[in-house]
Amino acid sequence: MMTEVTHDLEPAPLRVVPADTAPFADVEAVFGTKGDPAHCWCQWYKIPGSDWRSIGDEGLRDRLEAQLKSPGAGPGLLAYDDDIPVGWCAVEPRANLTRLKKSRLIAGSTPNPDLDEPDVWAISCFVVPRAYRRRGVGRALAEAAVAFARANGGRLVEGYAVDPTKHDKIPAADLFHGTVSMFVDAGFTEVARPNADRAIMQLRLRE
């Protein structure tokens, strides 16, 4: 009798959904209870520095939960491996990120300095728990973020990437903006280099 030879199946692709369609418990699972994500909840660019320290972790968490319940597109996407939440990406109209206006690195370098343009979107943050890194989660989220911005009327999408090749070693926690190579793989082009290790990346979605 001939024995049938079978081959391992390719792993199922990651599933990425708008975070406002997912249980908030899944968002909490990605942000965790320790480390920078649990002390930020993707609010850094949305709160003036003078107010930041007075809000506290619970207040930041509550703000993100409220933003996910608010009408309109954004503020992020959630990646799943099967039914396990494995990553977050912040993507929304750049005008929502009020602190960008005071960022010399971004406001002073972007080729599109009108930060109130409603159809310019920003990918500002990635959160991938340690157990799920180096599996392509960030790349899948970046690609999905482009599609999400396009589907919701974005004309241009911008990212603020880190270039880890400019350092001998860089902690994973410092890569939350995403890397240059990740954005390049998603179709972005470098349009400015405000610092040696930081690049502004853009992808035009429509004229």
C-alpha positions as CSV (number, residue, x, y, z in Angstrom):
1,M,0.0,0.0,0.0
2,M,1.4,3.4,-0.9
3,T,1.7,5.8,2.0
4,E,0.4,9.3,1.2
5,V,2.9,12.0,1.9
6,T,1.5,15.2,3.3
7,H,3.2,18.6,3.6
8,D,2.8,21.1,6.4
9,L,0.3,23.8,5.5
10,E,1.4,27.4,5.3
11,P,0.5,29.3,8.5
12,A,-2.8,31.1,8.2
13,P,-2.4,34.8,7.5
14,L,-2.9,37.3,10.3
15,R,-6.4,38.9,10.4
16,V,-6.5,42.6,10.9
17,V,-9.7,44.4,11.9
18,P,-10.7,47.9,12.9
19,A,-10.2,48.0,16.7
20,D,-13.6,49.6,17.2
21,T,-15.2,46.3,16.0
22,A,-13.3,44.2,18.5
23,P,-13.9,43.6,22.2
24,F,-12.0,46.2,24.2
25,A,-10.7,43.3,26.3
26,D,-8.7,42.3,23.2
27,V,-7.2,45.8,23.0
28,E,-6.3,45.6,26.7
29,A,-4.7,42.2,26.1
30,V,-2.3,43.7,23.5
31,F,-1.4,46.8,25.6
32,G,-0.9,44.7,28.7
33,T,-0.3,45.9,32.2
34,K,3.5,46.6,32.1
35,G,5.8,48.6,29.9
36,D,5.3,51.7,27.9
37,P,2.0,50.7,26.1
38,A,0.3,50.3,29.5
39,H,1.4,53.8,30.5
40,C,0.4,55.5,27.2
41,W,-2.6,53.8,25.5
42,C,-1.8,55.6,22.3
43,Q,-2.6,59.0,23.9
44,W,0.8,60.7,23.7
45,Y,0.1,62.6,20.5
46,K,-3.4,63.6,21.6
47,I,-2.7,65.3,25.0
48,P,-0.7,68.5,25.6
49,G,2.4,67.9,27.7
50,S,1.1,70.1,30.5
51,D,-1.9,67.7,31.0
52,W,-0.1,64.4,30.4
53,R,1.1,63.6,34.0
54,S,-2.2,64.6,35.6
55,I,-4.3,62.0,33.8
56,G,-2.8,58.6,35.0
57,D,-2.8,55.2,33.4
58,E,-6.5,54.5,34.1
59,G,-7.5,57.9,32.6
60,L,-5.5,57.2,29.5
61,R,-7.0,53.7,29.1
62,D,-10.5,55.3,29.5
63,R,-9.7,57.8,26.8
64,L,-8.8,55.1,24.3
65,E,-11.9,53.2,25.1
66,A,-14.0,56.3,24.6
67,Q,-12.2,57.1,21.3
68,L,-13.0,53.6,20.0
69,K,-16.7,54.1,20.8
70,S,-16.8,57.5,19.1
71,P,-18.1,58.0,15.5
72,G,-15.7,58.2,12.7
73,A,-12.8,56.1,11.4
74,G,-10.0,55.1,13.7
75,P,-8.2,55.3,15.9
76,G,-6.5,52.0,15.3
77,L,-6.4,48.4,14.1
78,L,-6.0,45.1,15.9
79,A,-4.2,42.1,14.5
80,Y,-5.2,38.5,15.3
81,D,-3.4,35.2,14.9
82,D,-6.4,32.9,14.8
83,D,-8.5,34.3,17.8
84,I,-5.5,35.7,19.7
85,P,-5.0,39.5,19.6
86,V,-1.3,40.0,18.7
87,G,-0.9,43.6,17.8
88,W,-2.2,47.2,17.6
89,C,-1.5,49.9,15.1
90,A,-2.7,53.5,15.5
91,V,-4.0,55.0,12.3
92,E,-6.3,58.0,11.9
93,P,-6.5,61.5,10.4
94,R,-3.3,63.4,11.3
95,A,-5.4,66.3,12.5
96,N,-6.4,64.2,15.6
97,L,-2.8,64.2,16.8
98,T,-2.7,67.6,18.4
99,R,0.8,67.3,19.8
100,L,2.3,67.0,16.4
101,K,1.9,70.7,16.0
102,K,4.6,71.2,18.7
103,S,6.9,68.5,17.4
104,R,9.9,70.1,15.7
105,L,10.9,66.6,14.4
106,I,7.6,66.1,12.6
107,A,5.9,69.5,12.1
108,G,9.2,71.1,11.1
109,S,10.1,68.4,8.6
110,T,6.9,67.0,6.9
111,P,6.4,68.2,3.3
112,N,2.7,68.7,4.3
113,P,3.0,71.1,7.2
114,D,-0.8,72.0,7.3
115,L,-1.5,69.6,10.2
116,D,-5.2,70.3,10.1
117,E,-5.7,68.8,6.6
118,P,-8.4,66.2,7.2
119,D,-7.4,63.8,4.4
120,V,-3.8,63.4,5.6
121,W,-3.6,60.3,7.8
122,A,-0.9,59.2,10.2
123,I,0.4,55.8,11.4
124,S,1.9,56.8,14.7
125,C,2.3,53.7,16.8
126,F,2.6,49.9,16.8
127,V,2.2,47.7,19.8
128,V,3.2,44.0,19.5
129,P,3.6,42.0,22.7
130,R,7.0,40.4,23.1
131,A,5.7,36.8,22.5
132,Y,4.5,37.8,19.0
133,R,7.4,39.8,17.7
134,R,9.4,38.8,14.6
135,R,6.4,37.2,13.0
136,G,5.4,39.9,10.6
137,V,2.7,41.4,12.8
138,G,4.0,45.0,12.3
139,R,4.2,44.6,8.5
140,A,0.7,43.2,8.3
141,L,-0.6,46.1,10.4
142,A,1.2,48.7,8.3
143,E,-0.3,47.2,5.1
144,A,-3.8,47.1,6.6
145,A,-3.4,50.6,7.9
146,V,-2.8,51.8,4.3
147,A,-5.9,50.1,3.1
148,F,-7.9,51.4,6.0
149,A,-6.8,55.0,5.4
150,R,-7.6,54.7,1.7
151,A,-11.1,53.2,2.4
152,N,-11.9,56.1,4.7
153,G,-11.0,58.9,2.4
154,G,-7.3,59.4,3.1
155,R,-5.4,61.2,0.4
156,L,-2.0,60.7,1.9
157,V,-0.7,58.6,4.8
158,E,2.4,59.5,6.8
159,G,4.6,57.5,9.3
160,Y,7.4,58.5,11.6
161,A,9.8,55.6,11.3
162,V,12.9,54.6,13.3
163,D,16.0,53.6,11.4
164,P,17.6,50.9,13.6
165,T,20.6,50.6,11.3
166,K,21.9,53.9,12.8
167,H,22.4,52.2,16.2
168,D,24.6,49.3,17.2
169,K,21.7,48.1,19.3
170,I,18.2,49.5,19.9
171,P,15.7,48.3,22.4
172,A,12.5,46.8,20.9
173,A,10.5,49.3,23.1
174,D,12.0,52.2,21.1
175,L,10.6,50.9,17.8
176,F,7.0,51.6,18.5
177,H,6.8,54.1,15.7
178,G,7.7,51.3,13.2
179,T,10.9,50.9,11.3
180,V,11.9,52.3,7.9
181,S,12.0,48.9,6.4
182,M,8.5,48.1,7.6
183,F,7.1,51.2,5.9
184,V,9.1,50.6,2.7
185,D,7.7,47.0,2.6
186,A,4.2,48.6,2.8
187,G,4.9,50.9,-0.2
188,F,6.0,54.1,1.6
189,T,8.8,56.4,0.4
190,E,11.1,58.4,2.7
191,V,10.4,62.1,2.3
192,A,12.4,63.6,5.1
193,R,15.2,62.7,7.6
194,P,14.9,65.1,10.5
195,N,17.4,63.0,12.5
196,A,19.9,60.4,11.5
197,D,17.7,57.7,13.0
198,R,14.3,59.1,12.3
199,A,12.5,59.3,8.9
200,I,9.2,60.7,7.8
201,M,7.6,58.2,5.4
202,Q,4.7,58.9,3.1
203,L,2.4,57.0,0.7
204,R,0.1,58.9,-1.6
205,L,-3.3,57.2,-1.8
206,R,-5.0,59.5,-4.4
207,E,-4.5,62.9,-6.0
